[in-house]
């Protein structure tokens, strides 16, 4: 076994990533872009339980701990989180809000195959992936208290939901392709008018004291180049249904596409899968055959052409 294959195997174990380098060395062609099936259309009828109904026992305590971590994932900063994000930034209302990838719609559909790492993922592995990419962090170990707490919170949130059934309201509603191709210049105007008041002129987010109240959208504090939200279509879907905060569906489809293109054409921490491959070109070709700007030249700079993994200190060889 070559050093490179051995290193890839180690990285798979520590990051829960698919061994792209190993697959290529074996001559296996895999598609890491396959999305999960879309949520069914129709009225959202499921209502998650109320916190007032939580039992006053160890299970209830674990649910509360998971809820608190969901709302303030920054409490794990420096251990499992290495940017300025919280779970509730992408899953609004503490993961309760329909069409904002609610947690009550996710518990019952896992285990599920994910093209992103070419394997059937348990719910724990899905949460670990969020830490790796959206939190630009290190996944909590299987069985660790933070991971069990989050799983328990999702389990409680789905009380009464069917198993193995995709519910209306799961994920983000899919936008049709815009009449015009997404335009970064138009998106900059939308951002200045609708987004900068919360997320800052330079995408830096907003703090009150030491607490991050609105997340950064690019730069070291943002989700990295491997996160699903860096895809223009994913961001556009989320923005249309949920942004500006408190004003869902107020932007036109074209505005949502344009502002998503503007946001995601800025630099951010490197895709951690880049550690397993030799070049930017190889990483781009293997993992980024989708609607995104990774590897593209924007304003004279090739996005992702750097070794900046943000604050994540994990060394190259694990």
C-alpha angles and dihedrals in degrees: 000000000000123000089246093054091046090051091049091052091052091050092051090055095048102037101029088234128149113255097247093165091050092049092051093047088054091050092243116149113214132174111226093178100070107125126213114263114278120257115261118259120246142083118322105242104162118099119192118227122271121253090233086069095058112124119246096236140087092288091052090048090053091049090053091049090051091048091051092050090047092054096039107027085156086081084078092052113141093018106055103349124063104172138050099270134117127196090243091062091077098024104052129210091028090304094307102105118103116234089024095089092270119206095228089065095049104053096068097048096059137125088057138155114256121193089205091078099012097238144089106272127208117218089256091055090048090054091046089055090056089056091050096050115014093038093035084225148112119282116247109247119262108271094019117138097248092051094045090048092053092046090050091051091053091045092054093043090057095053106146095011118127121253121238092013126112109224129211108261095038115135121348122314110258118245120215117239110283121250088243126037112263108275123206094203093054088043091056089058092050090047093051092049101040112016112030094074089070105020099038133245090275097040091255096132124223135279133197104206104316095333119101105224099170118031128238113252098201138010127054093317094058135084111285131247091270097057118107091234091067088072109097094222093050092049091046091052092050094045095049094053099037115020143123087037109260092012106079118177091013094118121074118245089252092052091050092052092045097049091045088054091050094049096045095047090073127091122265137163116310122269103263090222086069086078090068097051134063102229145022088242092057092047091048094048094046103041109015108059091127141082100304143101101237108134093012123123111244122178091344095311127100108227114234093019094129143078095234109130091171116233094333103120097193109134122234096255097044 
